[in-house]
Amino acid sequence: MSTRRTLGAAVLALSLAVALAVPCFAAIKAMSLAELMQTTTDVVHAQILARSTFHAPSPFTGDDAAWTRLSLAGESMTSGQPVDFDVVFLGSHDPADQYALSEMPTLQDTRVGNEVVLFYHLHAGSHSSEPSGERVVHNLAEVFRVEQGFGQAVVLGRGKGSAFPENVKLDEARRLVQVAAAEAKTAGPAGPAGAEGK
């Protein structure tokens, strides 16, 4: 009996240690396309050309944190202008970094070679400790994978409340983005970003 209790206590202690060792933040709020267009700088359709990690302070704690950098090439879905730049997000899928966060974009969505529809922030939010001048993706709700289906590019939906609740053809997703951008532009200074420097 004492051995069983000791084993149980050890398992509990290990579980608590693991839980405390992994950074954890608030749950992700699903955001509609209109909401994302009001709060982000732009949305792009692009291919991920490279992925790497680097260290910089966490915007939440100021402590050293692992960040992921994605190199993209594609086009702005609001203006049609070509894009060739990097975006970053807090967290890393590299086991060596030991800094995986539940709300960061998924490994499956951010593999090199993937096509994505991606929303980003330039000078994001009020987090002054975010890497200066970087284009930042805040969480997985801002990255949508694009797959080929029956010869057409399809944006994979992410359920009720998200920017794309259901799978949608890329051309239709682009049309929806442009409609939302136009509506956000008439809403006032808050939106849409659509241009660097917001």
Backbone as numpy.savetxt, mean C-alpha at the origin, in Angstrom:
# Nx Ny Nz CAx CAy CAz Cx Cy Cz
1.18 -33.68 36.25 0.35 -32.47 36.25 1.22 -31.22 36.25
2.26 -31.22 37.10 3.13 -30.06 37.19 3.88 -29.85 35.88
4.24 -30.97 35.23 4.93 -30.87 33.94 4.01 -30.23 32.89
2.74 -30.61 32.93 1.77 -30.06 31.98 1.59 -28.56 32.22
1.51 -28.17 33.50 1.36 -26.75 33.81 2.59 -25.95 33.38
3.76 -26.55 33.64 5.00 -25.88 33.25 5.08 -25.69 31.74
4.68 -26.73 30.99 4.68 -26.66 29.53 3.70 -25.61 29.05
2.52 -25.58 29.68 1.51 -24.60 29.29 1.99 -23.19 29.55
2.64 -22.97 30.68 3.17 -21.64 31.00 4.24 -21.23 30.01
5.08 -22.20 29.62 6.15 -21.90 28.67 5.59 -21.52 27.31
4.55 -22.24 26.86 3.92 -21.93 25.57 3.30 -20.54 25.61
2.62 -20.21 26.73 2.00 -18.90 26.87 3.05 -17.80 26.84
4.15 -18.01 27.57 5.22 -17.01 27.61 5.82 -16.80 26.23
6.01 -17.90 25.48 6.56 -17.79 24.13 5.61 -17.04 23.21
4.32 -17.33 23.34 3.32 -16.66 22.50 3.31 -15.17 22.77
3.40 -14.78 24.04 3.42 -13.36 24.40 4.68 -12.69 23.88
5.80 -13.39 23.97 7.05 -12.82 23.49 7.00 -12.55 22.00
6.45 -13.50 21.24 6.33 -13.34 19.79 5.40 -12.18 19.47
4.27 -12.11 20.19 3.31 -11.04 19.93 3.91 -9.67 20.20
4.71 -9.56 21.27 5.31 -8.28 21.61 6.45 -7.91 20.68
7.06 -8.90 20.06 8.22 -8.64 19.20 7.81 -8.14 17.83
6.58 -8.38 17.40 6.12 -8.00 16.07 5.41 -6.66 16.15
5.86 -5.63 15.40 5.18 -4.33 15.43 3.73 -4.49 15.02
2.84 -3.78 15.68 1.41 -3.92 15.40 0.74 -2.56 15.48
-0.10 -2.23 14.49 -0.78 -0.96 14.48 -2.28 -1.19 14.27
-3.01 -0.12 14.15 -4.46 -0.20 14.07 -4.92 -0.92 12.80
-6.15 -1.43 12.86 -6.72 -2.13 11.71 -6.90 -1.16 10.54
-6.89 -1.70 9.33 -7.01 -0.89 8.13 -8.46 -0.55 7.87
-8.73 0.72 7.57 -10.07 1.13 7.19 -10.18 1.04 5.67
-11.17 0.29 5.20 -11.39 0.22 3.76 -11.77 1.61 3.26
-11.22 1.98 2.10 -11.51 3.30 1.53 -12.05 3.14 0.13
-13.12 3.85 -0.15 -13.71 3.81 -1.49 -12.81 4.56 -2.46
-13.10 4.41 -3.75 -12.33 5.10 -4.76 -12.41 6.62 -4.57
-13.60 7.11 -4.26 -13.76 8.56 -4.04 -12.91 9.02 -2.87
-12.88 8.24 -1.79 -12.09 8.62 -0.61 -10.60 8.62 -0.93
-10.14 7.60 -1.66 -8.73 7.54 -2.00 -8.33 8.69 -2.93
-9.19 9.04 -3.85 -8.87 10.14 -4.76 -8.81 11.47 -4.01
-9.52 11.57 -2.90 -9.49 12.79 -2.09 -8.23 12.88 -1.24
-7.64 11.75 -0.91 -6.56 11.76 0.07 -5.18 11.39 -0.48
-5.10 10.89 -1.70 -3.81 10.49 -2.26 -3.35 11.48 -3.33
-2.07 11.40 -3.66 -1.50 12.30 -4.66 -1.88 11.88 -6.07
-1.83 10.59 -6.34 -2.19 10.10 -7.67 -2.34 8.59 -7.61
-2.83 8.02 -8.71 -2.96 6.57 -8.86 -2.34 6.19 -10.19
-1.54 5.14 -10.18 -0.83 4.74 -11.40 -1.14 3.29 -11.74
-1.04 2.98 -13.02 -1.01 1.59 -13.48 0.42 1.35 -13.91
1.09 0.40 -13.27 2.51 0.25 -13.51 2.95 -1.20 -13.29
4.14 -1.48 -13.80 4.79 -2.76 -13.54 5.86 -2.55 -12.48
5.98 -3.52 -11.57 7.02 -3.47 -10.55 8.31 -4.02 -11.16
9.32 -3.18 -11.25 10.58 -3.56 -11.89 11.60 -4.09 -10.89
11.54 -3.62 -9.66 12.51 -4.04 -8.64 11.91 -3.82 -7.26
12.44 -4.57 -6.30 12.01 -4.41 -4.91 13.23 -4.54 -4.01
13.34 -3.65 -3.03 14.45 -3.70 -2.08 13.96 -3.16 -0.75
14.79 -3.25 0.28 14.42 -2.70 1.59 15.50 -1.75 2.07
15.12 -0.86 2.96 16.05 0.08 3.58 15.54 0.39 4.99
16.35 1.07 5.78 15.96 1.40 7.14 15.82 2.91 7.31
14.75 3.31 7.99 14.48 4.71 8.30 13.56 4.72 9.52
13.41 5.86 10.19 12.56 5.88 11.38 11.10 5.54 11.07
10.44 4.89 12.01 9.01 4.64 11.90 8.28 5.96 12.12
7.26 6.26 11.29 6.49 7.49 11.50 5.63 7.44 12.76
5.46 6.26 13.33 4.62 6.09 14.51 5.41 6.19 15.81
6.62 5.64 15.81 7.39 5.57 17.06 8.72 6.32 16.99
9.19 6.59 15.78 10.49 7.21 15.63 11.64 6.23 15.71
11.34 4.97 16.05 12.38 3.95 16.14 12.81 3.49 14.75
13.96 2.84 14.68 14.44 2.29 13.42 13.43 1.27 12.88
13.12 1.37 11.60 12.12 0.48 10.99 12.59 0.07 9.60
12.10 -1.07 9.16 12.38 -1.54 7.81 11.28 -1.02 6.87
11.70 -0.52 5.72 10.81 -0.04 4.68 11.08 -0.83 3.40
10.07 -0.96 2.56 10.23 -1.60 1.26 10.14 -0.54 0.16
11.03 -0.66 -0.82 11.03 0.24 -1.97 10.66 -0.55 -3.22
9.68 -0.06 -3.98 9.28 -0.65 -5.25 9.62 0.32 -6.37
10.29 -0.16 -7.41 10.57 0.66 -8.59 9.50 0.37 -9.63
8.84 1.41 -10.11 7.69 1.27 -11.00 7.94 1.93 -12.36
7.28 1.41 -13.38 7.23 2.05 -14.69 5.83 1.83 -15.24
5.19 2.92 -15.67 3.83 2.80 -16.19 3.27 4.15 -16.55
2.03 4.40 -16.13 1.40 5.68 -16.45 0.45 6.10 -15.34
0.26 7.41 -15.23 -0.74 7.95 -14.32 -2.12 7.63 -14.88
-3.01 7.15 -14.03 -4.36 6.83 -14.51 -5.25 8.06 -14.56
-4.78 9.18 -14.00 -5.56 10.41 -14.07 -5.16 11.27 -15.26
-3.86 11.32 -15.55 -3.38 12.21 -16.62 -2.92 11.47 -17.87
-2.60 10.18 -17.74 -2.06 9.42 -18.86 -0.57 9.64 -19.06
0.05 10.47 -18.22 1.47 10.75 -18.35 2.30 9.54 -17.89
3.43 9.28 -18.56 4.28 8.16 -18.15 4.87 8.39 -16.77
5.07 7.33 -16.01 5.70 7.41 -14.70 6.86 6.42 -14.66
7.91 6.81 -13.99 9.10 5.97 -13.82 9.74 6.42 -12.51
9.28 5.86 -11.40 9.76 6.28 -10.09 9.60 5.18 -9.06
10.05 5.46 -7.85 9.94 4.51 -6.74 8.83 4.92 -5.81
8.22 3.93 -5.16 7.33 4.17 -4.03 7.85 3.35 -2.85
7.48 3.74 -1.64 7.94 3.01 -0.46 6.75 2.73 0.45
6.89 1.67 1.25 5.89 1.44 2.30 6.59 0.90 3.54
5.99 1.16 4.69 6.55 0.72 5.96 6.37 -0.78 6.10
7.46 -1.48 6.43 7.41 -2.92 6.61 8.22 -3.64 5.54
8.48 -4.92 5.79 9.29 -5.70 4.86 8.84 -7.15 4.85
8.85 -7.75 3.67 8.55 -9.18 3.54 9.83 -10.02 3.62
10.97 -9.38 3.76 12.24 -10.11 3.88 12.38 -10.63 5.30
12.43 -11.95 5.48 12.54 -12.51 6.84 13.73 -11.95 7.62
14.79 -11.56 6.92 15.98 -11.05 7.59 15.70 -9.73 8.32
14.71 -8.97 7.82 14.38 -7.69 8.45 13.55 -7.85 9.71
12.80 -8.96 9.80 11.92 -9.21 10.96 11.04 -8.00 11.24
10.43 -7.46 10.19 9.57 -6.28 10.37 8.35 -6.35 9.45
7.63 -7.45 9.53 6.40 -7.62 8.75 5.24 -7.01 9.50
4.43 -6.23 8.81 3.25 -5.59 9.40 1.99 -6.10 8.73
0.94 -6.28 9.50 -0.28 -6.87 8.95 -0.93 -5.97 7.90
-0.72 -4.65 7.99 -1.40 -3.74 7.06 -0.58 -3.37 5.83
0.66 -3.84 5.74 1.46 -3.47 4.57 0.97 -4.23 3.33
1.24 -3.68 2.13 0.86 -4.41 0.91 1.40 -5.83 0.93
0.64 -6.75 0.38 0.99 -8.17 0.49 2.17 -8.53 -0.40
2.83 -9.62 -0.03 3.93 -10.14 -0.84 3.43 -10.52 -2.22
2.25 -11.14 -2.28 1.69 -11.58 -3.56 1.44 -10.40 -4.49
1.03 -9.25 -3.93 0.72 -8.08 -4.75 1.97 -7.31 -5.18
3.08 -7.50 -4.46 4.24 -6.64 -4.70 5.45 -7.40 -5.25
5.21 -8.52 -5.89 6.31 -9.27 -6.49 6.85 -8.54 -7.71
8.15 -8.65 -7.93 8.76 -8.07 -9.13 8.14 -8.71 -10.37
7.77 -7.88 -11.32 7.13 -8.35 -12.54 5.62 -8.15 -12.54
5.04 -7.98 -11.35 3.59 -7.76 -11.27 3.18 -6.45 -11.92
1.96 -6.44 -12.43 1.29 -5.19 -12.80 0.37 -4.82 -11.65
0.32 -3.53 -11.33 -0.51 -3.08 -10.22 -1.20 -1.77 -10.57
-2.32 -1.55 -9.90 -2.91 -0.22 -9.81 -2.60 0.24 -8.39
-1.90 1.36 -8.27 -1.34 1.75 -6.98 -1.59 3.23 -6.69
-2.12 3.50 -5.51 -2.35 4.86 -5.03 -1.17 5.25 -4.13
-0.70 6.48 -4.24 0.42 6.89 -3.39 0.25 8.32 -2.88
1.04 8.63 -1.86 1.03 9.95 -1.23 2.44 10.55 -1.36
2.51 11.80 -1.78 3.78 12.52 -1.75 3.71 13.49 -0.57
4.75 13.48 0.29 4.69 14.23 1.54 3.46 13.78 2.32
3.38 12.48 2.56 2.16 11.86 3.07 1.80 12.32 4.46
0.52 12.62 4.64 -0.05 12.88 5.96 0.73 13.92 6.74
0.69 13.77 8.07 1.40 14.69 8.97 2.60 14.01 9.59
2.99 12.84 9.05 4.10 12.09 9.63 5.41 12.68 9.13
5.95 13.64 9.89 7.15 14.34 9.44 8.35 13.41 9.38
8.25 12.25 10.06 9.40 11.35 10.07 9.37 10.36 8.90
8.35 10.43 8.03 8.37 9.58 6.85 9.53 10.02 5.96
10.13 9.09 5.23 11.29 9.45 4.40 10.99 10.66 3.53
11.79 11.69 3.64 11.55 12.96 2.99 11.48 12.84 1.48
10.42 13.40 0.89 10.29 13.44 -0.55 9.91 12.13 -1.21
9.69 11.08 -0.42 9.33 9.79 -0.99 7.85 9.74 -1.34
7.53 8.93 -2.31 6.13 8.62 -2.61 5.77 7.41 -1.75
4.79 7.57 -0.89 4.51 6.58 0.15 3.17 5.89 -0.08
3.17 4.57 0.05 1.94 3.78 0.08 1.67 3.47 1.55
0.49 3.81 2.05 0.23 3.65 3.48 -0.14 2.24 3.89
-0.86 1.51 3.03 -1.28 0.16 3.43 -1.77 -0.63 2.22
-2.17 -1.86 2.47 -2.56 -2.75 1.38 -3.82 -2.31 0.66
-4.61 -1.40 1.25 -5.83 -0.92 0.60 -5.51 -0.01 -0.58
-4.22 0.33 -0.77 -3.84 1.25 -1.84 -3.11 0.54 -2.99
-3.06 -0.79 -2.96 -2.39 -1.55 -4.02 -3.32 -2.66 -4.51
-3.56 -2.69 -5.82 -4.42 -3.69 -6.44 -3.65 -4.39 -7.55
-3.63 -5.70 -7.49 -2.91 -6.47 -8.51 -3.73 -6.53 -9.81
-3.03 -6.51 -10.94 -3.65 -6.63 -12.26 -3.24 -7.97 -12.85
-4.23 -8.74 -13.30 -3.97 -10.05 -13.90 -4.62 -10.09 -15.28
-4.12 -10.99 -16.10 -4.70 -11.19 -17.43 -5.79 -12.26 -17.34
-6.96 -11.93 -17.85 -8.07 -12.88 -17.86 -8.78 -12.86 -19.20
-8.78 -13.97 -19.90 -9.42 -14.07 -21.22 -8.90 -12.99 -22.16
-7.58 -12.76 -22.09 -6.96 -11.82 -23.01 -7.11 -10.37 -22.63
-7.66 -10.09 -21.45 -7.84 -8.71 -21.02 -7.23 -8.50 -19.64
-6.72 -7.30 -19.41 -6.16 -6.96 -18.10 -7.31 -6.68 -17.13
-7.25 -7.31 -15.95 -8.31 -7.18 -14.96 -7.71 -6.76 -13.62
-8.30 -5.74 -13.01 -7.90 -5.31 -11.67 -8.65 -6.19 -10.67
-7.91 -6.84 -9.78 -8.55 -7.75 -8.82 -9.17 -6.96 -7.67
-10.48 -7.13 -7.50 -11.21 -6.41 -6.47 -10.87 -6.91 -5.07
-11.19 -6.08 -4.07 -10.84 -6.43 -2.70 -12.04 -6.38 -1.76
-13.25 -6.44 -2.28 -14.41 -6.55 -1.42 -15.09 -5.22 -1.10
-16.20 -5.33 -0.42 -17.05 -4.18 -0.11 -16.29 -3.08 0.60
-16.52 -1.84 0.14 -15.91 -0.69 0.78 -14.57 -0.28 0.20
-13.96 -1.15 -0.61 -12.65 -0.84 -1.18 -12.81 -0.03 -2.47
-11.69 0.48 -2.98 -11.73 1.28 -4.21 -12.29 0.48 -5.37
-11.94 -0.80 -5.44 -12.48 -1.71 -6.46 -13.03 -2.93 -5.75
-14.32 -2.92 -5.40 -14.91 -4.01 -4.62 -14.90 -5.35 -5.36
-15.04 -5.31 -6.68 -15.08 -6.52 -7.50 -14.03 -6.43 -8.60
-13.73 -7.59 -9.19 -12.82 -7.57 -10.34 -13.40 -6.68 -11.43
-12.51 -5.87 -12.03 -12.96 -4.93 -13.05 -11.89 -4.83 -14.13
-12.34 -4.74 -15.39 -11.38 -4.59 -16.48 -10.57 -3.31 -16.28
-9.31 -3.37 -16.66 -8.42 -2.23 -16.45 -8.94 -0.97 -17.12
-9.47 -1.09 -18.33 -10.00 0.08 -19.02 -11.15 0.72 -18.24
-12.00 -0.14 -17.65 -13.11 0.37 -16.85 -12.59 0.99 -15.55
-11.58 0.38 -14.96 -10.98 0.94 -13.75 -10.41 2.33 -14.04
-9.77 2.47 -15.20 -9.22 3.79 -15.58 -10.34 4.82 -15.74
-11.45 4.40 -16.35 -12.58 5.32 -16.51 -13.14 5.73 -15.15
-13.27 4.77 -14.24 -13.78 5.07 -12.90 -12.86 6.03 -12.16
-11.56 5.83 -12.32 -10.58 6.71 -11.67 -10.72 8.13 -12.21
-10.87 8.27 -13.52 -10.95 9.61 -14.10 -12.24 10.32 -13.71
-13.33 9.56 -13.59 -14.59 10.15 -13.11 -14.42 10.61 -11.66
-13.83 9.75 -10.82 -13.62 10.09 -9.42 -12.68 11.28 -9.28
-11.67 11.35 -10.14 -10.72 12.47 -10.09 -11.42 13.78 -10.43
-12.29 13.75 -11.45 -13.03 14.95 -11.83 -13.95 15.40 -10.72
-14.62 14.44 -10.07 -15.51 14.77 -8.97 -14.73 15.33 -7.78
-13.57 14.74 -7.51 -12.76 15.22 -6.40 -12.23 16.62 -6.66
-11.94 16.90 -7.93 -11.41 18.22 -8.27 -12.42 19.31 -7.99
-13.69 19.01 -8.21 -14.74 20.00 -7.97 -15.08 20.10 -6.48
-14.57 19.16 -5.70 -14.90 19.14 -4.27 -14.11 20.17 -3.48
-13.08 20.76 -4.08 -12.32 21.78 -3.36 -10.87 21.41 -3.21
-10.18 22.12 -2.31 -8.74 21.99 -2.17 -8.28 20.59 -1.77
-9.18 19.81 -1.16 -8.76 18.49 -0.67 -8.50 17.50 -1.78
-9.07 17.72 -2.97 -8.86 16.67 -3.96 -9.03 17.19 -5.37
-8.74 16.31 -6.40 -7.95 15.15 -6.10 -6.52 15.60 -6.07
-5.64 14.79 -5.67 -4.25 15.18 -5.73 -3.90 15.31 -7.18
-3.78 14.15 -7.85 -3.57 14.11 -9.27 -2.31 14.78 -9.75
-1.60 15.46 -8.88 -0.38 16.12 -9.30 0.61 16.09 -8.16
1.87 15.94 -8.49 2.89 15.87 -7.46 2.95 17.22 -6.75
3.21 17.11 -5.46 3.34 18.31 -4.66 2.19 18.50 -3.71
1.14 17.66 -3.83 0.04 17.78 -2.89 0.50 17.39 -1.51
